[in-house]
Amino acid sequence: MNPPHNLQQRHQVAPNTLAVSADHHSPTAARSATQPVSRSAPTIITIDDGDDDDPVRANAAEKVAVDYIRKHGYTQSEVQKSAVTASQNSAAPQVMDLAIEHAQVDDEHRNTLLMLQQPELMAAQDIRRYEHSYKELRDWIDGSLDIYKAELHAILYPLLVHCFLQMIRLKAPSEAKSFLSRCSAEFREGTTSQRQELISLSGIATPQHLQENEVSNLFLKNRYEIHLSQYAFELLMAFLADVPSRVVLVRILNMHCAVRLDEGIEASRTGGLIAKAKEEREVEAGFVPSKDVHALLRTDVLWGRLRPEHYMIPDEDENATNNQNNKQKPTADKSKASTDAKSKAEGPKKEPAEEEEEPAVREDGTLSVSRVPLKKYRPGAKGLETSLDRKHRAKLFESVTSQGSCSELSILCYTFTNSHEDGLNCSAVSEDGSLVAAGFGDSSVRIWDAATSSIETGGQASSEYGRNRLIGHSGPVYAVDWTKCGRFLLSGSEDGCLRLWSQDYRTDLVCYKGHNYPVWCASFSPLDYYFVTGCHDRTARIWNTEVVVPLRILAGHLADVDSVRWHPNCNYVATGSSDRTARLWDVRDGKCVRLFGAHRGTIHSLAFSPDGRTLACGGDADTIDIWDIASGRRMQRLSGHTSTVWSMDYSREGAILASGGSDCKVCVWRATDWSSIVHPLENDMNGNGNSHDGESASGKGGGDGVDADGDVRMSGEENGKADDDESKDKDVDEAEEEKKEAAKKRAELERARGSPLLECFETKETPVHSVKFTRKNVLIATGSFRG
C-alpha cells in the first residue's frame, strides 16, 4: 500500500517506537542495497514492542525492521550501524531511528508488522471480525425500509457462506461451526437447496475439506450474482464503508460476488409490487452470469412442432393411386404440360413473393424443416399416436375451460411396497401405461406388466419374479425410461454404463459406455432413436441406439446434471442441474442456446408444453417455474407443493400440467394460462387427414376422421357434399366463434379467481416418484410406500 502524499509534517517519535524511513516513490528503490539512494519524505512506522524484557520479541522486531530497510534500497552499512546502535543502547528502549524526517504512521504497515510479531492475535481478531461484521450487516438489513429489505436480503446468504469458508481457511473450525449454527437459522427454514447446502458445509473442518466439498467448490470457483437497484447498492456501500472492520465483507463482495445494477427493480418498486419484487430477487440471485443470458438471447430458437412428413413415410397405396390417376389424364393435359415446359425453359418470371424464403416456424406452430435427421416410420407403426387413441381421449380441455375443473381427469397410482430393503431409486411408465419399470439400489431393474395379474400379486412365483428382474449393472440404478413402442427399456447406473433392455427377451442388448461417473437421468426422444443422459461429471450426452459412443457432449453446467428432457420437435434438449439453472441445447451442434435461472434449488424435473413454447422447471425449491423459450423470461411460478418436485408431465393437448413430489401429493395445474392447445388434426399426415395408422380422417375416399375439437365424425360419400348449403356453413362458423369466445371468457374468469391449481391429490405415505399422461389422457403416478 502506498503511503499518504502529505508526509511533510514532522512528528516526534515516542520512546517505545520503531521509526523506519522508506521511500516508496523513489525510482531507485529496486536497485541493489550497495548502491547509494536518494531519500525523500520518510514514513514513520510505530509498533509497540510490548514487554521490553522479552529478548525474543525484541529480536523479532529488529529482524522485521532490517528486512524492511533492505527491501527498500538502504545500504548495508546503514543497516549494520542501526542494528549495532540499537543493541548497545541497553538502558534506553530499543529504538532504531534511521529517519531524520517523520511522517504519519501507515496502518497497513503497522498491521503487517503486528501480524508477523503476533500472528495468533491477528488471526483471532480476523475471525471475530467476520462474525461481528456479518451480524451488523444482518441487523442493518432487518431494520431497513421494506422497499429495500427484499433485495438487500439476497446478499446475506453468499456472505454467510464465504465468512464461514474464510474462518475454515484461518484454521478455526470450532468458531466457524458455531458461527454457522448461530447465523444460519433463517436459511435452514428457507428453500430445500439452501438447507442441503448448509448441511453439506457443516461437515467441513479443515482447509483440505474445502477442495473436496462440492458446495465449497461451487462458491469458491464461481461468482454469486446479485441484482440490486442503484440506490440500494449505494446504501449498502455507505454502510460497509462506515466502519473499517467491515472491509472483510467488501473484500468478499469484490472477489466472490457479482453485483448487477438492475433498473427493473426500481420500476417494480414504484408500482407497489414489493412482494413480487422480493420473489424475483430471490430467484435471480445465484451462479448465473446475466451477460451470458443476454448473449444467448440473440440466438433464435425454433420452438415449432414437427409435421408428420418429417418422420412419416407416405402410404404406398396412396402413391400408387396418384400415379394411376396421372396416367389417365387426357391428351389435352399433356399438351398443356408441354406448353408449360416450354415456358419454363424460356425462364419464368419470379415475383417478389415467390423469392421470399419460407419461415422456419409456420403460422400453425409447426416447423418448415427439421434440422436434425429423424428416423422415418410407416403408417401404423407401433408407438405412434392413432385416431383410436384420440377417439377415446379424455376431453380435458373442455372441462378446464368451461367448468374450471379437472372432472374429466382419471388418475391411477402404482405403489411399490416393501421396497426399503432394495432401495427404490426411480420408476417409469410406458407410453400406453401397460408397463411399469423401476430401478433399485441392488443394481437390478424390475418390470411389471399392468395388463396381467403379475403387477397385483405380491406372492408371485419365483420363476416369474426372476424373469421380471433384470441383472447387468454393477451399481445402483438411478434412471429408467421406456421407448414409445414399449419394446425397449433404457437404464443408467452408478457404474457409468447405460443398458438397453429388450422387453420381449428380458435381457440387455447393448451397453453404452461414455460416462465415468454415476448417471442420474436418461430420456428417449419423442421419436425414440435418440436419447440423452445426465451425469455427475456435470455434462449431458446425446446418443442414438445404433452407436455405442455419444454423438454430442453438452458441457456448461457448474454441478451435476440431475434432469433431462427432449423438446417435442427433437431439435433441442433441456437439462436441469444442481447449480440451480436449466439450459436448452441445440442437438445439431451441441451449443447452449438458452439459460433459465437462477432457481431457488436443484432442478429435478423438466417438462415441455406440447406446443413447444414453454418449459416447466421443478425441484428443491417447492415451486414450479414456467419459462418462455423464445424470450427466455419466466412467465409464472406455481406454488402448491411443500417439498421437492420430482416429476412433471403435460396432458396430450396441453390443457393440464401434473406434478408429483416428495410431499406425497399430485398437483394438477391449469396450463391454458401460458400454453396453447394442440389439436389432434394438426398431427395427421400432411394435414390431409391421413392418421398415423393409415386411416382416413378426411372426406375423400370415405372413412373416419377427427375434427379440430377432437371429435370423431363420419365423412360423406361425395366430395363437397357438405358445401351445398353455404348458409348452414356460415351458421356453423358463427356458432363455433361464439363457443370460442365463451370459452375464452370462462378462462379469463377462472384466471381472475386466483391460483391455476385445479386440484391436489394426496396419498397416505407414498412420495410420488413419477407422473405420466398416456395417449388417452389417463394420468399414472408411481411411488414407494414409506409407512
C-alpha positions in Angstrom: 0.0 0.0 0.0 1.4 3.4 -1.0 2.0 5.9 1.9 0.0 9.1 2.1 1.2 12.0 0.0 1.0 14.6 2.8 4.2 13.4 4.5 5.8 16.8 5.1 4.6 17.2 8.6 7.1 16.2 11.3 6.2 14.2 14.3 8.2 13.4 17.4 9.0 9.8 17.9 7.8 8.2 21.1 10.3 6.4 23.3 8.9 2.9 22.7 8.5 3.2 18.9 10.4 1.9 15.9 11.0 4.6 13.3 11.7 3.3 9.8 12.4 5.6 6.9 11.4 4.4 3.5 10.9 5.9 0.1 8.1 4.3 -1.8 8.2 6.7 -4.8 11.9 6.7 -5.5 12.8 5.2 -8.9 15.9 3.7 -7.3 14.0 1.5 -4.9 14.7 -1.6 -7.0 18.5 -1.0 -7.1 21.0 -3.1 -5.2 21.4 -2.3 -1.5 25.0 -1.5 -2.0 24.2 1.5 -4.3 23.6 4.9 -2.8 20.0 6.1 -3.0 18.4 9.4 -2.6 15.8 9.8 0.2 12.6 11.8 0.1 10.0 12.2 2.7 10.3 9.2 5.0 7.5 7.1 6.5 7.4 6.5 10.3 6.0 3.1 11.3 5.3 2.8 15.0 4.9 -0.6 16.7 4.6 -1.3 20.4 7.2 -3.9 21.3 5.2 -4.9 24.4 7.4 -6.3 27.1 10.9 -4.7 27.0 12.4 -7.6 28.9 11.4 -10.1 26.2 14.5 -10.7 24.1 12.7 -12.9 21.6 10.2 -10.3 20.8 12.8 -7.6 20.5 14.9 -9.7 18.1 11.8 -10.3 16.0 11.1 -6.6 15.8 14.7 -5.9 14.8 14.6 -8.6 12.1 11.4 -7.2 10.6 12.9 -3.7 10.6 16.1 -4.9 8.9 14.2 -6.8 6.2 12.0 -3.8 5.6 15.1 -1.5 5.2 16.8 -3.8 2.8 13.7 -4.2 0.7 13.5 -0.5 0.1 17.1 0.0 -1.0 19.1 1.2 2.0 22.8 0.5 2.2 24.1 -2.4 4.1 26.4 -0.1 6.2 23.3 1.8 7.4 21.5 -1.3 8.4 24.5 -2.7 10.3 25.1 0.7 12.0 21.5 0.9 13.1 21.5 -2.6 14.4 24.7 -2.0 16.4 23.4 1.3 17.8 20.2 -0.3 18.9 21.9 -3.3 20.6 24.4 -1.1 22.5 21.7 1.1 24.0 20.5 -1.3 26.7 19.4 1.2 29.2 17.1 3.1 26.8 14.2 1.5 25.0 15.1 -0.5 21.9 14.7 2.1 19.2 16.2 2.4 15.7 15.9 5.9 14.4 17.1 5.9 10.8 15.0 8.8 9.6 15.6 12.4 10.1 12.1 13.4 8.9 9.0 11.8 10.3 5.5 11.2 8.8 2.2 9.8 9.7 2.1 6.1 10.5 0.7 3.8 7.8 -1.9 1.4 9.2 -1.3 -1.2 6.6 2.4 -1.4 7.5 1.6 -1.5 11.2 -0.9 -4.4 10.7 1.7 -6.3 8.7 4.4 -6.0 11.4 1.9 -6.8 14.1 0.8 -9.9 12.2 4.4 -11.1 11.9 5.1 -10.3 15.5 1.8 -11.7 17.0 0.1 -14.0 14.4 -2.2 -15.7 16.8 -3.6 -12.4 18.0 -4.2 -11.2 14.4 -5.9 -14.4 13.4 -8.3 -14.2 16.4 -9.1 -10.7 15.5 -9.9 -11.6 11.9 -12.2 -14.4 13.0 -14.1 -12.2 15.3 -14.2 -9.5 12.6 -16.1 -11.8 10.1 -18.8 -12.8 12.6 -19.2 -9.3 14.1 -19.4 -7.6 10.6 -21.9 -10.1 9.3 -24.2 -9.6 12.4 -24.0 -5.9 12.0 -25.0 -6.1 8.3 -27.8 -8.5 9.1 -29.3 -6.3 11.8 -28.9 -3.3 9.5 -30.9 -5.0 6.7 -33.6 -6.2 9.1 -34.1 -2.6 10.2 -34.1 -1.0 6.8 -37.2 0.0 4.8 -39.4 -2.7 3.4 -38.9 -1.4 -0.2 -35.2 -2.2 0.1 -35.2 -5.1 2.6 -36.1 -7.7 0.0 -33.3 -7.1 -2.4 -30.7 -6.4 0.3 -31.6 -9.6 2.0 -30.3 -11.5 -1.1 -26.6 -10.7 -0.2 -26.8 -12.3 3.2 -26.6 -15.9 2.1 -23.4 -15.7 0.0 -21.8 -13.6 2.7 -22.7 -16.1 5.3 -21.2 -19.0 3.3 -18.0 -17.1 2.4 -17.5 -15.9 6.0 -17.7 -19.5 7.1 -15.2 -20.6 4.4 -12.8 -17.8 5.4 -12.9 -19.0 9.0 -12.0 -22.5 7.9 -9.1 -21.1 5.9 -7.9 -19.4 9.1 -7.9 -22.9 10.8 -10.7 -22.1 13.3 -13.2 -24.9 12.7 -14.9 -24.6 16.1 -15.5 -20.9 15.8 -16.7 -21.4 12.2 -19.2 -24.1 13.1 -20.6 -22.1 16.0 -20.9 -19.1 13.7 -22.7 -21.1 11.1 -25.1 -22.6 13.6 -26.0 -19.3 15.1 -26.5 -17.3 11.9 -28.0 -19.8 9.5 -31.3 -20.4 11.2 -33.2 -18.2 8.8 -31.8 -20.0 5.7 -32.4 -23.5 7.1 -36.0 -22.7 7.2 -35.9 -21.5 3.6 -35.6 -23.4 0.4 -34.5 -27.1 0.4 -31.5 -26.3 -1.7 -30.1 -23.8 0.8 -30.8 -26.2 3.7 -28.9 -29.0 1.9 -26.0 -26.8 1.1 -25.7 -25.7 4.7 -25.8 -29.3 5.9 -23.0 -30.1 3.4 -20.9 -27.2 4.6 -21.3 -28.1 8.3 -19.1 -31.1 7.6 -16.1 -29.0 6.7 -13.4 -28.9 9.4 -10.1 -28.4 7.6 -8.8 -26.3 4.7 -8.3 -29.6 2.8 -12.1 -30.2 3.0 -12.6 -27.0 1.1 -11.1 -28.7 -2.0 -13.1 -31.9 -1.6 -16.6 -30.4 -0.8 -18.8 -29.8 -3.9 -20.7 -26.8 -2.3 -17.5 -25.1 -1.2 -16.0 -25.5 -4.7 -19.2 -24.1 -6.2 -18.9 -20.9 -4.1 -15.1 -20.5 -4.3 -14.7 -21.1 -8.1 -17.8 -19.2 -9.3 -19.2 -15.7 -8.6 -22.5 -15.5 -6.9 -24.6 -13.0 -8.9 -26.8 -10.5 -7.0 -29.2 -8.0 -8.5 -29.6 -4.6 -6.7 -31.1 -1.3 -7.6 -28.7 1.7 -7.8 -29.9 3.3 -4.6 -29.9 0.1 -2.6 -26.3 -0.5 -3.7 -25.3 3.0 -2.6 -26.9 2.4 0.8 -25.0 -0.9 1.1 -21.6 0.5 0.2 -22.1 3.5 2.5 -22.9 1.2 5.4 -19.9 -1.1 4.7 -17.5 1.9 4.4 -18.7 3.4 7.7 -16.6 1.1 9.9 -13.1 0.0 8.8 -13.6 -3.5 10.2 -16.3 -4.2 7.7 -13.8 -4.2 4.9 -13.8 -8.0 5.1 -17.3 -8.0 3.7 -16.3 -5.6 0.9 -13.4 -8.0 0.0 -15.9 -10.9 -0.2 -18.2 -9.0 -2.5 -15.3 -7.9 -4.7 -13.7 -11.4 -5.0 -16.7 -13.8 -4.9 -19.8 -11.9 -5.9 -21.0 -10.1 -9.0 -23.4 -7.2 -8.2 -25.6 -6.2 -11.1 -27.5 -2.9 -11.0 -31.0 -3.6 -12.3 -33.3 -0.7 -13.2 -36.2 -3.0 -13.3 -36.2 -3.3 -9.5 -36.8 0.4 -9.2 -39.7 0.2 -11.7 -41.4 -2.7 -9.9 -41.0 -0.9 -6.6 -42.7 2.3 -7.9 -45.6 0.1 -9.0 -46.1 -1.1 -5.4 -45.1 -4.7 -6.2 -42.9 -5.2 -3.2 -43.8 -8.8 -2.6 -43.4 -9.7 -6.3 -40.0 -7.9 -6.4 -38.9 -10.0 -3.4 -39.7 -13.2 -5.1 -38.0 -12.2 -8.3 -34.8 -11.2 -6.5 -34.7 -14.5 -4.6 -34.9 -16.3 -7.9 -32.4 -14.2 -9.8 -29.7 -14.5 -7.1 -27.3 -17.3 -7.9 -24.5 -18.5 -10.1 -25.9 -17.2 -13.4 -23.9 -14.6 -15.4 -26.5 -12.3 -16.7 -24.3 -11.2 -19.6 -24.2 -14.8 -20.8 -28.0 -15.0 -20.6 -28.4 -11.8 -22.7 -25.9 -13.1 -25.2 -27.8 -16.4 -25.7 -31.0 -14.5 -26.4 -29.5 -13.3 -29.7 -29.8 -16.9 -31.0 -33.3 -17.8 -32.4 -34.9 -21.0 -31.1 -37.1 -22.9 -33.5 -39.8 -23.9 -30.9 -42.3 -25.2 -33.5 -43.6 -28.8 -33.5 -42.8 -31.4 -36.1 -45.1 -32.0 -39.1 -45.9 -35.7 -39.8 -44.0 -35.6 -43.1 -40.8 -35.0 -41.1 -40.9 -38.5 -39.7 -43.6 -40.4 -41.7 -43.2 -42.4 -44.9 -46.2 -41.7 -47.3 -48.6 -44.5 -47.7 -47.6 -46.7 -50.8 -51.3 -47.3 -51.7 -51.9 -43.5 -51.9 -48.8 -43.0 -54.0 -49.9 -45.8 -56.4 -53.4 -44.3 -56.7 -51.9 -40.9 -57.5 -49.6 -42.4 -60.2 -52.6 -44.2 -61.8 -54.6 -41.0 -61.9 -51.7 -39.2 -63.6 -51.5 -41.8 -66.3 -55.3 -41.5 -67.2 -55.1 -37.8 -67.8 -56.4 -36.7 -71.3 -54.1 -35.7 -74.1 -55.1 -32.1 -73.7 -53.4 -32.1 -70.3 -50.2 -33.4 -71.9 -50.2 -30.7 -74.5 -50.7 -28.2 -71.7 -47.9 -29.7 -69.8 -45.6 -29.4 -72.8 -46.6 -25.8 -73.2 -45.8 -25.2 -69.5 -42.4 -26.9 -70.0 -41.5 -24.6 -72.9 -42.4 -21.6 -70.8 -40.2 -22.9 -68.0 -37.4 -23.4 -70.4 -37.7 -19.8 -71.6 -37.3 -18.7 -68.0 -40.2 -17.9 -65.8 -40.5 -14.5 -64.2 -40.2 -14.7 -60.4 -42.4 -12.5 -58.4 -41.1 -10.9 -55.2 -43.5 -13.1 -53.1 -42.0 -16.2 -54.6 -38.5 -15.2 -53.9 -39.1 -15.0 -50.1 -38.0 -17.9 -48.1 -40.5 -19.9 -46.1 -40.4 -19.1 -42.4 -38.7 -21.6 -40.1 -41.8 -21.7 -37.9 -45.1 -21.6 -39.7 -48.2 -19.8 -38.6 -49.8 -23.0 -37.3 -46.8 -23.5 -34.9 -45.0 -26.2 -36.9 -41.5 -26.4 -38.3 -40.9 -26.0 -42.0 -37.8 -28.2 -42.0 -36.3 -30.3 -39.2 -32.6 -29.6 -38.9 -31.9 -32.9 -37.2 -32.1 -36.1 -39.2 -35.0 -38.2 -37.9 -35.9 -41.8 -38.4 -38.9 -42.5 -40.8 -41.8 -44.6 -39.7 -44.6 -46.2 -41.8 -48.2 -45.6 -41.0 -49.4 -47.9 -38.3 -46.0 -48.3 -36.7 -46.2 -49.2 -33.0 -45.6 -46.3 -30.7 -47.2 -43.6 -32.9 -50.5 -42.0 -31.9 -53.5 -43.3 -33.7 -57.0 -42.0 -34.4 -58.3 -44.6 -32.0 -56.3 -43.0 -29.2 -57.7 -39.6 -30.0 -61.2 -41.0 -30.2 -61.1 -42.4 -26.6 -59.0 -39.5 -25.2 -60.5 -37.6 -22.3 -61.6 -34.1 -23.2 -59.6 -32.3 -20.6 -59.6 -29.0 -22.5 -63.4 -28.6 -22.3 -63.6 -29.4 -18.6 -60.7 -27.0 -17.8 -62.0 -24.0 -19.9 -65.8 -24.4 -19.4 -66.0 -25.8 -15.9 -62.7 -24.6 -14.4 -62.1 -28.1 -13.0 -60.5 -31.4 -13.9 -63.6 -33.5 -13.5 -62.8 -35.5 -16.7 -59.3 -36.5 -15.4 -58.7 -40.1 -14.3 -55.7 -40.9 -12.1 -54.1 -44.2 -11.4 -51.4 -44.6 -8.8 -49.0 -47.6 -8.6 -47.5 -48.1 -5.1 -44.3 -50.1 -4.5 -44.5 -51.8 -1.1 -41.6 -53.5 0.8 -39.1 -51.6 -1.3 -37.0 -50.1 1.5 -34.6 -53.0 1.7 -33.8 -53.0 -2.0 -33.9 -49.1 -2.2 -36.2 -47.9 -5.0 -34.4 -45.1 -6.8 -36.5 -44.4 -9.9 -39.5 -45.6 -11.9 -41.1 -45.2 -15.4 -44.4 -46.0 -17.1 -44.6 -46.9 -20.8 -46.4 -44.7 -23.3 -49.7 -46.7 -23.2 -49.5 -47.3 -19.4 -49.3 -51.1 -19.7 -45.7 -51.5 -18.4 -44.0 -50.2 -15.3 -40.2 -50.3 -14.7 -38.2 -49.5 -11.6 -34.5 -49.2 -10.7 -33.2 -50.3 -7.3 -30.2 -49.9 -5.2 -29.3 -53.6 -5.5 -28.2 -53.0 -9.1 -31.4 -54.6 -10.6 -34.2 -53.4 -12.9 -37.6 -54.8 -12.5 -40.6 -54.8 -14.9 -44.3 -55.3 -14.2 -47.0 -55.8 -16.8 -50.2 -54.0 -15.9 -52.2 -56.0 -18.4 -51.6 -59.2 -16.4 -52.0 -60.2 -12.8 -48.3 -60.1 -12.1 -48.4 -56.5 -11.0 -51.1 -57.2 -8.5 -49.9 -60.5 -6.9 -47.4 -59.8 -4.3 -46.7 -63.6 -3.8 -45.9 -64.4 -7.4 -43.9 -67.4 -8.3 -40.1 -67.3 -8.0 -39.6 -68.2 -11.7 -41.8 -65.2 -12.8 -40.1 -63.0 -10.3 -36.7 -63.9 -11.7 -37.9 -63.2 -15.2 -39.1 -59.7 -14.3 -35.7 -59.0 -12.6 -33.0 -57.7 -15.0 -29.4 -58.1 -13.8 -26.5 -56.4 -15.5 -25.4 -53.3 -13.8 -22.7 -53.2 -11.1 -24.1 -50.3 -9.1 -27.4 -48.8 -8.0 -29.8 -47.9 -10.9 -30.8 -44.2 -10.9 -32.5 -43.8 -14.3 -35.0 -45.8 -16.4 -37.1 -44.8 -19.4 -39.2 -46.6 -22.0 -39.3 -46.3 -25.7 -42.5 -45.1 -27.2 -43.3 -48.5 -28.6 -42.7 -50.2 -25.3 -40.4 -52.8 -26.6 -37.2 -51.5 -25.1 -36.1 -50.1 -21.8 -33.1 -47.8 -21.1 -31.4 -47.8 -17.7 -28.5 -45.8 -16.2 -26.5 -46.7 -13.2 -23.8 -45.7 -10.7 -21.3 -47.7 -12.7 -21.5 -45.1 -15.5 -23.0 -47.5 -18.0 -26.2 -47.4 -20.0 -28.0 -50.6 -20.9 -30.8 -51.1 -23.5 -33.1 -54.0 -22.4 -35.5 -56.0 -24.5 -39.0 -56.3 -23.1 -39.6 -59.5 -25.2 -36.4 -61.4 -24.2 -35.8 -59.8 -20.8 -32.1 -59.3 -21.5 -29.7 -56.4 -22.3 -29.0 -55.8 -25.9 -26.4 -53.0 -25.9 -24.2 -51.5 -23.2 -23.3 -47.8 -23.8 -20.1 -46.6 -22.2 -19.1 -42.9 -22.1 -19.7 -41.6 -18.6 -17.0 -42.0 -15.9 -19.4 -41.2 -13.0 -22.9 -42.1 -11.9 -25.7 -41.5 -14.4 -28.6 -39.6 -12.7 -31.1 -39.3 -15.5 -32.0 -40.6 -19.0 -34.7 -39.8 -21.5 -35.7 -41.1 -25.0 -36.7 -38.6 -27.7 -40.3 -38.3 -28.8 -39.5 -40.5 -31.8 -37.1 -42.8 -30.0 -33.8 -43.5 -31.9 -32.0 -40.6 -29.9 -31.7 -40.5 -26.1 -29.9 -38.1 -23.7 -28.3 -38.8 -20.3 -27.2 -36.6 -17.4 -24.2 -37.4 -15.2 -22.3 -36.5 -12.0 -19.5 -35.2 -14.3 -21.6 -32.0 -14.9 -22.2 -33.0 -18.5 -25.1 -34.4 -20.6 -24.6 -36.6 -23.6 -26.7 -37.3 -26.6 -26.7 -40.9 -28.1 -28.5 -42.9 -30.7 -29.4 -46.5 -30.4 -27.1 -47.6 -33.3 -23.8 -46.2 -32.0 -22.2 -47.1 -28.6 -20.4 -43.7 -28.3 -22.1 -40.4 -27.6 -22.9 -38.1 -30.5 -22.7 -34.8 -28.6 -21.3 -33.8 -25.2 -23.2 -30.9 -23.6 -20.8 -29.1 -21.2 -21.6 -25.9 -19.4 -23.2 -26.7 -16.0 -21.3 -26.0 -12.8 -22.7 -29.0 -11.0 -24.4 -32.4 -11.5 -26.9 -32.7 -14.3 -30.0 -34.1 -12.4 -32.7 -34.0 -15.1 -33.0 -34.1 -18.9 -36.0 -33.7 -21.3 -36.4 -33.6 -25.1 -38.2 -30.8 -26.9 -41.3 -32.0 -28.9 -39.6 -31.3 -32.2 -36.4 -33.4 -31.3 -34.2 -30.4 -32.2 -33.4 -29.3 -28.6 -32.7 -30.9 -25.3 -33.3 -29.3 -21.8 -31.1 -30.1 -18.8 -31.5 -29.2 -15.1 -28.6 -29.1 -12.7 -27.6 -28.7 -9.1 -26.2 -25.3 -9.9 -29.9 -24.1 -9.9 -30.1 -23.5 -13.6 -31.7 -25.1 -16.6 -30.2 -24.9 -20.1 -31.5 -25.5 -23.6 -29.1 -27.2 -26.0 -29.2 -27.4 -29.8 -28.9 -31.0 -30.8 -27.3 -30.1 -34.2 -24.1 -28.5 -32.9 -24.3 -29.2 -29.1 -24.3 -25.5 -28.2 -26.3 -23.9 -25.4 -29.0 -21.5 -26.8 -30.9 -20.6 -23.6 -30.1 -20.4 -19.9 -33.0 -20.3 -17.4 -32.4 -19.3 -13.8 -31.2 -19.0 -11.3 -33.8 -21.1 -9.5 -34.2 -21.5 -5.7 -32.8 -25.0 -5.7 -31.7 -28.1 -7.6 -33.8 -28.9 -10.7 -35.1 -32.5 -10.6 -37.9 -32.4 -13.2 -38.5 -30.7 -16.6 -41.5 -30.7 -18.9 -42.1 -29.1 -22.3 -45.6 -28.0 -23.3 -46.9 -29.9 -26.3 -46.8 -26.7 -28.4 -43.1 -26.4 -27.7 -43.3 -22.8 -26.5 -42.7 -23.1 -22.7 -40.6 -25.1 -20.3 -41.6 -26.0 -16.7 -38.8 -26.5 -14.1 -39.3 -28.0 -10.7 -37.1 -29.2 -7.9 -35.9 -28.5 -4.4 -37.5 -25.0 -4.4 -41.0 -26.4 -3.7 -42.3 -24.3 -6.6 -42.6 -24.8 -10.4 -41.3 -22.1 -12.7 -42.7 -21.6 -16.2 -40.3 -20.2 -18.8 -40.9 -18.8 -22.2 -38.4 -20.4 -24.6 -38.3 -17.7 -27.2 -37.7 -14.7 -24.9 -36.0 -16.6 -22.0 -38.3 -15.0 -19.4 -40.1 -16.5 -16.5 -43.8 -16.4 -17.2 -45.3 -17.7 -14.0 -44.4 -19.5 -10.7 -46.7 -22.2 -9.3 -46.8 -22.7 -5.6 -48.6 -25.7 -4.1 -46.0 -28.3 -3.2 -44.4 -28.3 0.2 -41.3 -30.3 -0.7 -39.2 -31.4 -3.7 -40.9 -31.7 -7.0 -39.7 -35.0 -8.6 -41.7 -35.3 -11.8 -43.9 -33.3 -14.2 -45.9 -34.0 -17.4 -48.4 -32.3 -19.7 -51.6 -33.7 -21.0 -51.7 -34.5 -24.7 -53.4 -31.4 -25.8 -51.6 -29.2 -23.2 -54.5 -28.2 -21.1 -53.2 -29.6 -17.8 -49.8 -29.8 -16.1 -49.4 -32.6 -13.5 -46.6 -32.7 -10.9 -45.6 -35.1 -8.2 -43.2 -34.7 -5.3 -41.8 -36.0 -2.0 -44.7 -34.3 -0.1 -47.0 -37.3 -1.2 -49.0 -35.0 -3.5 -50.1 -35.0 -7.1 -50.9 -31.4 -8.1 -53.0 -30.6 -11.2 -52.5 -27.2 -12.8 -54.4 -25.3 -15.4 -51.9 -24.9 -18.2 -54.1 -22.8 -20.5 -52.9 -19.7 -18.8 -49.5 -20.0 -20.5 -49.8 -22.8 -23.1 -51.8 -23.0 -26.4 -53.9 -26.0 -27.2 -52.7 -28.6 -29.7 -55.5 -30.0 -31.8 -55.2 -33.6 -33.0 -55.9 -32.8 -36.6 -52.6 -31.0 -36.9 -50.7 -34.2 -36.1 -52.1 -36.0 -39.1 -50.0 -36.8 -42.2 -49.5 -33.7 -44.4 -52.7 -32.2 -42.9 -54.9 -34.1 -45.4 -56.5 -36.5 -42.9 -54.1 -39.5 -43.1 -53.6 -40.6 -39.5 -50.6 -42.4 -38.2 -52.3 -45.8 -38.5 -53.3 -45.2 -42.1 -56.9 -44.5 -41.5 -58.5 -41.7 -43.5 -59.6 -38.6 -41.5 -61.0 -36.5 -44.4 -64.0 -36.8 -46.6 -62.0 -38.1 -49.6 -62.5 -41.8 -50.2 -64.7 -42.3 -47.1 -63.6 -43.4 -43.6 -63.5 -42.0 -40.1 -61.9 -38.6 -39.2 -61.2 -36.3 -36.4 -62.2 -32.6 -36.4 -60.3 -29.7 -34.8 -62.1 -30.2 -31.5 -61.0 -33.9 -31.3 -64.5 -35.3 -32.0 -64.9 -38.3 -34.3 -67.0 -37.8 -37.4 -68.1 -39.8 -40.5 -67.2 -38.4 -43.9 -69.7 -38.2 -46.7 -69.8 -40.3 -49.8 -69.3 -37.4 -52.2 -66.7 -34.7 -52.2 -68.1 -31.3 -51.5 -71.4 -32.5 -50.2 -71.1 -30.5 -47.0 -70.6 -27.3 -49.0 -74.0 -27.4 -50.8 -75.7 -25.1 -48.3 -73.4 -22.1 -47.7 -75.8 -20.6 -45.2 -75.5 -23.6 -42.9 -71.7 -23.4 -43.0 -72.0 -19.8 -42.1 -74.2 -20.6 -39.1 -71.8 -23.3 -38.0 -68.9 -20.9 -38.2 -70.7 -18.3 -36.2 -71.6 -20.9 -33.6 -68.0 -22.0 -33.4 -66.9 -18.4 -32.9 -69.4 -17.9 -30.2 -68.3 -21.1 -28.5 -64.6 -20.0 -28.6 -65.5 -16.5 -27.2 -67.5 -18.1 -24.4 -64.6 -20.5 -23.6 -62.2 -17.5 -23.6 -64.4 -15.5 -21.2 -64.6 -18.5 -18.9 -60.9 -19.0 -19.0 -60.4 -15.3 -18.1 -62.8 -15.6 -15.3 -61.0 -18.6 -13.9 -57.7 -16.9 -14.3 -59.0 -13.9 -12.3 -60.2 -16.1 -9.5 -56.6 -16.9 -8.4 -54.2 -19.7 -8.5 -54.0 -22.0 -11.5 -54.0 -25.0 -9.1 -57.1 -27.1 -10.1 -56.8 -30.0 -7.7 -54.4 -31.6 -5.3 -54.5 -35.4 -4.7 -52.7 -36.7 -1.6 -51.5 -40.1 -0.9 -51.2 -41.5 2.7 -47.5 -42.3 2.9 -46.3 -42.6 -0.7 -43.9 -40.0 -2.2 -44.6 -39.6 -5.9 -41.6 -40.5 -8.0 -43.1 -40.0 -11.4 -46.2 -38.9 -13.2 -47.1 -39.8 -16.8 -50.0 -39.0 -19.1 -50.9 -41.8 -21.5 -52.2 -41.3 -25.1 -55.7 -41.3 -23.7 -55.0 -38.6 -21.1 -55.0 -41.0 -18.2 -52.6 -39.8 -15.5 -50.5 -42.6 -13.9 -48.4 -41.9 -10.8 -45.8 -44.2 -9.2 -44.3 -44.1 -5.7 -42.8 -46.1 -2.9 -44.7 -46.7 0.3 -42.7 -45.5 3.3 -45.1 -46.4 6.1 
